[in-house]
């Protein structure tokens, strides 16, 4: 039974009547001083797990995240809820940094967000000692492992937190870590007897569909799909050029499409993202630069127009669909040339160990694309989970087909290539 004070905080600030899954167990572990290593899917409520302990204990929680958009959104949400929070990162002005630092030194903050690069700057750790934080929370923790799909060398330096603050509990969170990566996280950060929690990688409200198509069919398939979905949609394209071409073509065809890629000016990216978030342009065409730290619950479909570099990346990006718990579609439209291009980039890798990791990721994403098995079974096994069920009932290998597919299959060029393999 949930602790009354925890439930009171949960209702008063978050508006929830009960905790989800093992959120309460994670919160209590942190409050009691125990380390935590949690794998929770996008939209699984991980932020609440590290936001409640500082509210209950009146101690500071330092949150380490590489995602400036996530910091900005969470700080705004927390302040709106009456929980004092701030972020110190490259997007914050010098005046705002000074104000945040003063609030932290006075003990006025409950949560302070920083990037790992900022945390490792000269003098910051000594300043943290003066703050005497009660908790550390490290988001996107898979970035610490070379076996992870988003390895960031600066994450390796975070082991200094255990060295400088040996008695302060550390909680690490990720949405996409294989068993090997989870072991790396615990070892490299020096976690001590952590509470380990890995939520099932099965997303029951998501419907997975994979189809190999020809390049000339991309736009017709997209049109058929986008006419069907009533809510927000993300379309991931592999190159900046294709993002721009598709956005122009879709707008010319009457679709309200925004676009996003890393070569845009920051102001333009922000304007495009705001148009999508507000619903003025419910379709977002972007490269993988889009979506990090985005919290939009009503995404009804995520459509990939090429294979990703890894199955972890695909799982993370497709998992931005259906965060409100309602049904949503994860569509992968790929071409044989995607495999050749990924292989080319792998061969350009000079480091032999990283090249071998690249080939392993290549084999994993190819297996997902070509499998005859249930897609969600393949995903779960990839992350080290052995399903007790054999079929999810909501992927193309289990009989699911999106309603718009029939219109797409009417295209002469797609009839032969897009026919599902026999089982």
Kinemage of the C-alpha trace (Angstrom):
@kinemage 1
@onewidth
@group {chain A} dominant
@subgroup {mainchain}
@vectorlist {calphas} color= white
{ca unk a 1} P 0.000 0.000 0.000
{ca unk a 2} L 1.333 3.411 -0.988
{ca unk a 3} L 2.697 5.725 1.722
{ca unk a 4} L 0.151 8.472 2.508
{ca unk a 5} L 2.680 11.315 2.237
{ca unk a 6} L 3.895 10.045 -1.139
{ca unk a 7} L 0.341 9.799 -2.441
{ca unk a 8} L -0.404 13.276 -1.179
{ca unk a 9} L 2.595 14.666 -3.091
{ca unk a 10} L 1.593 12.645 -6.155
{ca unk a 11} L -1.967 14.012 -6.122
{ca unk a 12} L -1.068 17.585 -5.215
{ca unk a 13} L 1.679 18.154 -7.765
{ca unk a 14} L 1.130 15.564 -10.501
{ca unk a 15} L -2.616 15.010 -10.276
{ca unk a 16} L -2.290 11.211 -10.193
{ca unk a 17} L -4.173 8.993 -7.752
{ca unk a 18} L -1.774 6.040 -7.887
{ca unk a 19} L 1.750 5.170 -8.937
{ca unk a 20} L 2.398 3.186 -12.107
{ca unk a 21} L 4.357 -0.066 -12.177
{ca unk a 22} L 7.219 0.050 -9.676
{ca unk a 23} L 7.513 3.847 -9.504
{ca unk a 24} L 6.799 3.876 -5.776
{ca unk a 25} L 9.459 1.228 -5.105
{ca unk a 26} L 12.048 3.278 -7.023
{ca unk a 27} L 11.071 6.466 -5.147
{ca unk a 28} L 11.358 4.718 -1.761
{ca unk a 29} L 14.719 3.195 -2.704
{ca unk a 30} L 16.141 6.628 -3.456
{ca unk a 31} L 14.690 8.179 -0.304
{ca unk a 32} L 16.282 5.398 1.748
{ca unk a 33} L 19.687 6.092 0.144
{ca unk a 34} L 19.863 3.162 -2.282
{ca unk a 35} L 21.176 3.363 -5.840
{ca unk a 36} L 18.745 2.592 -8.678
{ca unk a 37} L 19.223 1.286 -12.227
{ca unk a 38} L 15.928 1.477 -14.121
{ca unk a 39} L 15.044 0.673 -17.716
{ca unk a 40} L 11.700 2.253 -18.521
{ca unk a 41} L 10.219 2.895 -21.977
{ca unk a 42} L 9.616 6.357 -23.387
{ca unk a 43} L 6.509 7.647 -21.638
{ca unk a 44} L 6.915 5.149 -18.789
{ca unk a 45} L 7.062 7.789 -16.055
{ca unk a 46} L 10.765 7.705 -15.220
{ca unk a 47} L 11.066 11.460 -14.541
{ca unk a 48} L 8.541 11.236 -11.715
{ca unk a 49} L 10.808 8.659 -10.016
{ca unk a 50} L 13.598 11.217 -9.486
{ca unk a 51} L 11.385 14.292 -9.084
{ca unk a 52} L 9.395 13.105 -6.046
{ca unk a 53} L 12.321 12.270 -3.660
{ca unk a 54} L 13.642 15.875 -3.475
{ca unk a 55} L 10.110 17.171 -2.896
{ca unk a 56} L 9.595 14.738 -0.006
{ca unk a 57} L 13.037 15.190 1.598
{ca unk a 58} L 13.559 18.912 0.801
{ca unk a 59} L 16.993 17.983 -0.588
{ca unk a 60} L 18.462 18.898 -3.975
{ca unk a 61} L 18.457 16.404 -6.840
{ca unk a 62} L 21.042 17.032 -9.564
{ca unk a 63} L 19.732 15.676 -12.876
{ca unk a 64} L 22.311 14.923 -15.577
{ca unk a 65} L 20.880 14.903 -19.096
{ca unk a 66} L 22.276 15.513 -22.597
{ca unk a 67} L 18.916 16.861 -23.791
{ca unk a 68} L 18.476 20.638 -23.571
{ca unk a 69} L 14.864 20.418 -24.782
{ca unk a 70} L 14.047 17.959 -21.983
{ca unk a 71} L 15.674 20.219 -19.374
{ca unk a 72} L 13.722 23.239 -20.586
{ca unk a 73} L 10.391 21.410 -20.678
{ca unk a 74} L 10.806 19.701 -17.307
{ca unk a 75} L 11.935 22.881 -15.543
{ca unk a 76} L 8.907 24.744 -16.954
{ca unk a 77} L 6.553 21.949 -15.885
{ca unk a 78} L 8.036 21.706 -12.391
{ca unk a 79} L 7.905 25.468 -11.802
{ca unk a 80} L 4.288 25.475 -12.977
{ca unk a 81} L 3.558 22.714 -10.447
{ca unk a 82} L 5.134 24.770 -7.661
{ca unk a 83} L 8.361 22.767 -7.461
{ca unk a 84} L 11.449 25.036 -7.671
{ca unk a 85} L 13.748 23.875 -10.472
{ca unk a 86} L 16.383 25.322 -12.801
{ca unk a 87} L 18.758 24.314 -15.581
{ca unk a 88} L 22.312 25.386 -16.292
{ca unk a 89} L 23.291 24.673 -19.895
{ca unk a 90} L 24.479 26.326 -23.098
{ca unk a 91} L 20.971 27.536 -23.990
{ca unk a 92} L 20.633 29.550 -20.762
{ca unk a 93} L 21.816 33.175 -20.573
{ca unk a 94} L 24.622 34.263 -18.229
{ca unk a 95} L 22.125 36.109 -16.016
{ca unk a 96} L 19.893 33.042 -15.777
{ca unk a 97} L 22.900 30.889 -14.857
{ca unk a 98} L 23.842 33.285 -12.036
{ca unk a 99} L 20.283 33.348 -10.707
{ca unk a 100} L 20.075 29.534 -10.800
{ca unk a 101} L 23.435 29.237 -9.009
{ca unk a 102} L 22.327 31.630 -6.256
{ca unk a 103} L 19.028 29.774 -5.794
{ca unk a 104} L 20.913 26.498 -5.524
{ca unk a 105} L 23.384 27.856 -2.930
{ca unk a 106} L 20.517 29.242 -0.827
{ca unk a 107} L 18.869 25.805 -0.847
{ca unk a 108} L 15.847 27.114 -2.733
{ca unk a 109} L 15.952 24.522 -5.536
{ca unk a 110} L 14.646 20.983 -5.468
{ca unk a 111} L 15.930 19.979 -8.920
{ca unk a 112} L 18.891 21.299 -10.891
{ca unk a 113} L 19.493 20.084 -14.453
{ca unk a 114} L 22.946 19.986 -16.101
{ca unk a 115} L 24.581 18.354 -19.098
{ca unk a 116} L 27.523 15.991 -18.443
{ca unk a 117} L 29.842 18.427 -20.256
{ca unk a 118} L 28.796 21.295 -17.958
{ca unk a 119} L 29.192 19.120 -14.885
{ca unk a 120} L 32.800 18.296 -15.797
{ca unk a 121} L 33.896 21.908 -16.286
{ca unk a 122} L 36.557 23.266 -13.933
{ca unk a 123} L 35.233 24.135 -10.503
{ca unk a 124} L 31.725 22.717 -10.961
{ca unk a 125} L 32.273 19.613 -8.816
{ca unk a 126} L 33.770 21.740 -6.006
{ca unk a 127} L 30.710 23.983 -6.250
{ca unk a 128} L 28.479 20.890 -6.041
{ca unk a 129} L 30.151 19.896 -2.777
{ca unk a 130} L 28.911 23.203 -1.335
{ca unk a 131} L 25.375 22.393 -2.552
{ca unk a 132} L 25.444 18.993 -0.805
{ca unk a 133} L 22.942 17.317 -3.155
{ca unk a 134} L 20.735 14.598 -1.735
{ca unk a 135} L 20.375 12.654 -4.997
{ca unk a 136} L 21.854 12.264 -8.455
{ca unk a 137} L 19.720 11.221 -11.410
{ca unk a 138} L 21.404 10.330 -14.716
{ca unk a 139} L 19.100 10.196 -17.728
{ca unk a 140} L 19.916 8.487 -21.055
{ca unk a 141} L 22.371 6.334 -19.089
{ca unk a 142} L 23.008 4.002 -22.050
{ca unk a 143} L 25.293 6.754 -23.380
{ca unk a 144} L 27.998 5.543 -20.965
{ca unk a 145} L 28.502 2.207 -22.742
{ca unk a 146} L 30.463 1.704 -25.950
{ca unk a 147} L 27.956 -1.048 -26.683
{ca unk a 148} L 25.118 1.466 -26.508
{ca unk a 149} L 23.735 3.028 -29.688
{ca unk a 150} L 24.508 6.596 -28.520
{ca unk a 151} L 27.898 6.298 -26.821
{ca unk a 152} L 29.125 9.650 -25.448
{ca unk a 153} L 32.668 9.642 -24.002
{ca unk a 154} L 31.820 12.451 -21.546
{ca unk a 155} L 29.386 10.079 -19.791
{ca unk a 156} L 32.378 7.977 -18.727
{ca unk a 157} L 33.549 10.883 -16.565
{ca unk a 158} L 30.384 10.677 -14.465
{ca unk a 159} L 32.021 7.943 -12.387
{ca unk a 160} L 33.567 10.868 -10.475
{ca unk a 161} L 30.171 11.425 -8.826
{ca unk a 162} L 30.581 8.206 -6.855
{ca unk a 163} L 34.162 9.134 -5.961
{ca unk a 164} L 33.319 12.665 -4.766
{ca unk a 165} L 29.928 11.836 -3.219
{ca unk a 166} L 30.280 8.251 -1.937
{ca unk a 167} L 27.158 8.379 0.287
{ca unk a 168} L 24.801 10.102 -2.163
{ca unk a 169} L 22.398 7.742 -3.975
{ca unk a 170} L 22.630 7.651 -7.770
{ca unk a 171} L 19.652 6.744 -9.938
{ca unk a 172} L 20.228 5.932 -13.609
{ca unk a 173} L 17.489 5.752 -16.217
{ca unk a 174} L 17.311 4.664 -19.832
{ca unk a 175} L 14.588 3.592 -22.237
{ca unk a 176} L 16.743 1.441 -24.485
{ca unk a 177} L 19.555 -0.642 -23.012
{ca unk a 178} L 20.421 -4.244 -23.773
{ca unk a 179} L 21.516 -6.539 -20.965
{ca unk a 180} L 25.190 -5.938 -21.861
{ca unk a 181} L 24.671 -2.161 -21.701
{ca unk a 182} L 22.818 -2.400 -18.373
{ca unk a 183} L 25.763 -4.290 -16.878
{ca unk a 184} L 28.143 -1.630 -18.209
{ca unk a 185} L 26.072 1.155 -16.634
{ca unk a 186} L 26.182 -0.400 -13.159
{ca unk a 187} L 29.911 -1.206 -13.373
{ca unk a 188} L 31.154 2.036 -14.930
{ca unk a 189} L 29.215 4.318 -12.569
{ca unk a 190} L 30.163 2.314 -9.488
{ca unk a 191} L 26.585 1.662 -8.384
{ca unk a 192} L 26.364 -0.272 -5.123
{ca unk a 193} L 23.729 -2.996 -4.796
{ca unk a 194} L 21.281 -0.960 -6.881
{ca unk a 195} L 17.595 -1.649 -7.118
{ca unk a 196} L 17.413 -3.027 -10.651
{ca unk a 197} L 14.231 -2.648 -12.615
{ca unk a 198} L 13.649 -3.410 -16.283
{ca unk a 199} L 10.095 -2.780 -17.427
{ca unk a 200} L 8.887 -5.043 -20.235
{ca unk a 201} L 9.959 -3.833 -23.661
{ca unk a 202} L 6.605 -4.829 -25.055
{ca unk a 203} L 4.422 -1.815 -25.869
{ca unk a 204} L 0.915 -3.241 -25.961
{ca unk a 205} L -0.659 -0.148 -27.522
{ca unk a 206} L 1.830 0.055 -30.394
{ca unk a 207} L 1.256 -1.713 -33.714
{ca unk a 208} L 4.386 -2.515 -35.692
{ca unk a 209} L 4.422 -2.757 -39.479
{ca unk a 210} L 7.433 -3.257 -41.776
{ca unk a 211} L 7.460 -3.130 -45.552
{ca unk a 212} L 10.249 -3.159 -48.132
{ca unk a 213} L 9.434 -0.695 -50.907
{ca unk a 214} L 11.019 1.021 -53.913
{ca unk a 215} L 12.330 4.579 -53.575
{ca unk a 216} L 9.752 5.869 -56.077
{ca unk a 217} L 6.974 4.652 -53.755
{ca unk a 218} L 8.007 6.720 -50.709
{ca unk a 219} L 5.796 9.721 -51.435
{ca unk a 220} L 2.714 7.722 -52.548
{ca unk a 221} L 2.964 5.528 -49.445
{ca unk a 222} L 3.336 8.590 -47.251
{ca unk a 223} L 0.319 10.277 -48.803
{ca unk a 224} L -1.799 7.178 -48.238
{ca unk a 225} L -0.675 6.956 -44.602
{ca unk a 226} L -0.961 10.644 -43.757
{ca unk a 227} L -4.512 10.887 -45.096
{ca unk a 228} L -5.453 8.253 -42.526
{ca unk a 229} L -3.990 9.551 -39.241
{ca unk a 230} L -6.000 12.177 -37.375
{ca unk a 231} L -3.436 13.080 -34.705
{ca unk a 232} L 0.224 14.048 -34.795
{ca unk a 233} L 2.686 12.082 -36.919
{ca unk a 234} L 6.501 11.943 -37.048
{ca unk a 235} L 8.159 10.985 -40.334
{ca unk a 236} L 11.865 10.148 -40.040
{ca unk a 237} L 13.920 10.548 -43.213
{ca unk a 238} L 17.609 9.544 -43.411
{ca unk a 239} L 19.033 12.720 -45.007
{ca unk a 240} L 18.591 16.486 -44.791
{ca unk a 241} L 17.898 16.604 -48.534
{ca unk a 242} L 15.076 14.067 -48.309
{ca unk a 243} L 13.569 15.883 -45.313
{ca unk a 244} L 13.423 19.120 -47.277
{ca unk a 245} L 12.112 17.493 -50.468
{ca unk a 246} L 9.373 15.578 -48.638
{ca unk a 247} L 8.277 18.580 -46.582
{ca unk a 248} L 7.939 20.686 -49.751
{ca unk a 249} L 6.094 17.914 -51.616
{ca unk a 250} L 3.707 17.245 -48.726
{ca unk a 251} L 2.891 20.917 -48.256
{ca unk a 252} L 2.279 21.226 -52.008
{ca unk a 253} L -0.149 18.308 -51.725
{ca unk a 254} L -2.048 20.089 -48.943
{ca unk a 255} L -0.536 18.356 -45.906
{ca unk a 256} L 0.336 20.662 -42.943
{ca unk a 257} L 3.956 19.528 -42.561
{ca unk a 258} L 6.772 21.012 -40.522
{ca unk a 259} L 10.422 20.009 -40.974
{ca unk a 260} L 13.446 19.671 -38.701
{ca unk a 261} L 17.130 18.864 -39.169
{ca unk a 262} L 20.493 19.787 -37.701
{ca unk a 263} L 21.521 22.155 -40.502
{ca unk a 264} L 18.674 24.578 -39.739
{ca unk a 265} L 19.309 27.709 -37.714
{ca unk a 266} L 18.334 27.195 -34.072
{ca unk a 267} L 15.494 29.741 -34.295
{ca unk a 268} L 14.013 27.996 -37.326
{ca unk a 269} L 14.221 24.576 -35.651
{ca unk a 270} L 12.453 25.977 -32.605
{ca unk a 271} L 9.732 27.565 -34.758
{ca unk a 272} L 9.146 24.311 -36.664
{ca unk a 273} L 9.036 22.301 -33.444
{ca unk a 274} L 6.596 24.738 -31.850
{ca unk a 275} L 4.312 24.525 -34.914
{ca unk a 276} L 4.232 20.747 -34.506
{ca unk a 277} L 3.841 20.784 -30.720
{ca unk a 278} L 0.934 23.248 -30.934
{ca unk a 279} L -0.829 21.190 -33.597
{ca unk a 280} L -0.680 23.871 -36.295
{ca unk a 281} L 1.494 21.484 -38.343
{ca unk a 282} L 0.602 18.000 -37.064
{ca unk a 283} L 3.068 16.284 -39.419
{ca unk a 284} L 6.773 16.555 -38.620
{ca unk a 285} L 9.338 15.417 -41.207
{ca unk a 286} L 12.752 15.234 -39.608
{ca unk a 287} L 16.105 13.555 -39.313
{ca unk a 288} L 17.086 11.699 -36.146
{ca unk a 289} L 17.978 15.148 -34.710
{ca unk a 290} L 14.269 15.562 -33.983
{ca unk a 291} L 12.501 14.175 -30.946
{ca unk a 292} L 15.109 14.069 -28.187
{ca unk a 293} L 13.436 15.201 -24.996
{ca unk a 294} L 10.100 15.817 -26.716
{ca unk a 295} L 7.027 15.013 -24.653
{ca unk a 296} L 3.946 14.891 -26.888
{ca unk a 297} L 1.457 12.224 -25.875
{ca unk a 298} L -0.874 12.199 -28.897
{ca unk a 299} L 1.493 10.980 -31.632
{ca unk a 300} L -0.581 8.482 -33.609
{ca unk a 301} L 2.182 7.233 -35.900
{ca unk a 302} L 5.957 7.254 -36.275
{ca unk a 303} L 6.998 6.446 -39.836
{ca unk a 304} L 10.608 5.591 -40.677
{ca unk a 305} L 11.656 5.829 -44.316
{ca unk a 306} L 14.889 3.873 -43.901
{ca unk a 307} L 16.558 1.385 -41.599
{ca unk a 308} L 18.129 2.939 -38.507
{ca unk a 309} L 21.707 2.247 -37.423
{ca unk a 310} L 20.526 -0.018 -34.624
{ca unk a 311} L 17.436 -1.707 -33.252
{ca unk a 312} L 17.854 0.322 -30.051
{ca unk a 313} L 17.609 3.529 -32.068
{ca unk a 314} L 14.506 2.282 -33.872
{ca unk a 315} L 12.855 1.226 -30.615
{ca unk a 316} L 13.593 4.594 -29.007
{ca unk a 317} L 12.348 6.666 -31.948
{ca unk a 318} L 9.277 4.558 -32.720
{ca unk a 319} L 8.448 4.634 -29.003
{ca unk a 320} L 7.551 8.308 -29.333
{ca unk a 321} L 4.198 7.097 -30.639
{ca unk a 322} L 1.252 6.428 -28.350
{ca unk a 323} L 2.611 7.879 -25.123
{ca unk a 324} L -0.992 8.599 -24.077
{ca unk a 325} L -1.628 4.844 -23.951
{ca unk a 326} L -3.940 4.836 -26.968
{ca unk a 327} L -3.262 2.767 -30.086
{ca unk a 328} L -0.564 4.095 -32.395
{ca unk a 329} L 1.391 2.764 -35.359
{ca unk a 330} L 5.140 2.261 -35.846
{ca unk a 331} L 5.766 1.995 -39.575
{ca unk a 332} L 9.099 1.051 -41.154
{ca unk a 333} L 9.307 1.507 -44.940
{ca unk a 334} L 12.763 0.422 -46.015
{ca unk a 335} L 14.787 -0.289 -49.131
{ca unk a 336} L 17.529 -2.809 -49.853
{ca unk a 337} L 19.902 0.103 -50.528
{ca unk a 338} L 19.628 1.079 -46.824
{ca unk a 339} L 21.638 -2.012 -45.883
{ca unk a 340} L 24.378 -1.195 -48.397
{ca unk a 341} L 24.646 2.399 -47.169
{ca unk a 342} L 24.834 1.379 -43.503
{ca unk a 343} L 27.487 -1.211 -44.401
{ca unk a 344} L 29.481 1.464 -46.249
{ca unk a 345} L 29.535 3.725 -43.175
{ca unk a 346} L 30.546 0.817 -40.932
{ca unk a 347} L 33.505 0.042 -43.198
{ca unk a 348} L 34.669 3.654 -42.897
{ca unk a 349} L 35.070 3.208 -39.126
{ca unk a 350} L 38.762 3.136 -38.246
{ca unk a 351} L 38.458 1.640 -34.764
{ca unk a 352} L 38.243 -2.136 -35.137
{ca unk a 353} L 36.211 -2.712 -31.973
{ca unk a 354} L 33.669 -0.056 -32.963
{ca unk a 355} L 33.502 -1.527 -36.481
{ca unk a 356} L 32.580 -4.903 -35.012
{ca unk a 357} L 29.926 -3.300 -32.827
{ca unk a 358} L 28.608 -1.567 -35.937
{ca unk a 359} L 28.288 -4.872 -37.780
{ca unk a 360} L 26.459 -6.391 -34.824
{ca unk a 361} L 23.955 -3.513 -34.881
{ca unk a 362} L 23.628 -3.945 -38.658
{ca unk a 363} L 22.774 -7.631 -38.261
{ca unk a 364} L 20.236 -6.850 -35.519
{ca unk a 365} L 18.307 -4.202 -37.495
{ca unk a 366} L 18.389 -6.419 -40.607
{ca unk a 367} L 16.997 -9.314 -38.578
{ca unk a 368} L 14.151 -7.106 -37.366
{ca unk a 369} L 13.337 -5.984 -40.914
{ca unk a 370} L 13.430 -9.475 -42.442
{ca unk a 371} L 12.154 -11.655 -39.594
{ca unk a 372} L 9.255 -14.048 -39.973
{ca unk a 373} L 8.690 -13.860 -36.205
{ca unk a 374} L 6.458 -11.514 -34.217
{ca unk a 375} L 8.143 -8.105 -34.271
{ca unk a 376} L 7.641 -7.499 -30.554
{ca unk a 377} L 9.149 -10.893 -29.713
{ca unk a 378} L 12.269 -9.908 -31.681
{ca unk a 379} L 12.443 -6.565 -29.852
{ca unk a 380} L 12.033 -8.105 -26.395
{ca unk a 381} L 14.667 -10.782 -27.002
{ca unk a 382} L 17.084 -8.195 -28.337
{ca unk a 383} L 16.913 -6.380 -24.998
{ca unk a 384} L 17.362 -9.569 -22.990
{ca unk a 385} L 13.702 -10.198 -22.163
{ca unk a 386} L 12.291 -13.671 -22.863
{ca unk a 387} L 8.564 -13.243 -23.564
{ca unk a 388} L 6.117 -15.665 -21.998
{ca unk a 389} L 3.877 -15.087 -25.014
{ca unk a 390} L 4.584 -16.070 -28.611
{ca unk a 391} L 2.590 -13.499 -30.565
{ca unk a 392} L 1.750 -9.876 -29.777
{ca unk a 393} L -1.295 -9.846 -32.059
{ca unk a 394} L -0.548 -6.286 -33.199
{ca unk a 395} L 2.273 -6.455 -35.746
{ca unk a 396} L 2.326 -7.389 -39.418
{ca unk a 397} L 3.746 -10.835 -38.625
{ca unk a 398} L 0.750 -11.401 -36.354
{ca unk a 399} L -1.717 -10.263 -39.015
{ca unk a 400} L -1.918 -6.495 -38.468
{ca unk a 401} L -2.146 -4.277 -41.531
{ca unk a 402} L -2.771 -0.525 -41.393
{ca unk a 403} L -6.031 0.569 -42.962
{ca unk a 404} L -4.288 2.798 -45.483
{ca unk a 405} L -2.162 -0.033 -46.900
{ca unk a 406} L -4.749 -1.124 -49.459
{ca unk a 407} L -4.560 2.268 -51.164
{ca unk a 408} L -0.775 2.143 -51.185
{ca unk a 409} L -0.779 -1.367 -52.686
{ca unk a 410} L -2.895 -0.108 -55.576
{ca unk a 411} L 0.258 1.600 -56.873
{ca unk a 412} L 1.579 -0.398 -59.884
{ca unk a 413} L 5.221 -0.187 -58.779
{ca unk a 414} L 4.539 -1.446 -55.278
{ca unk a 415} L 2.474 -4.570 -55.899
{ca unk a 416} L 5.283 -7.056 -56.400
{ca unk a 417} L 7.938 -5.641 -54.092
{ca unk a 418} L 5.640 -4.941 -51.160
{ca unk a 419} L 3.930 -8.308 -50.983
{ca unk a 420} L 4.577 -9.899 -47.561
{ca unk a 421} L 6.807 -12.964 -47.513
{ca unk a 422} L 5.133 -16.315 -47.107
{ca unk a 423} L 5.364 -17.804 -43.665
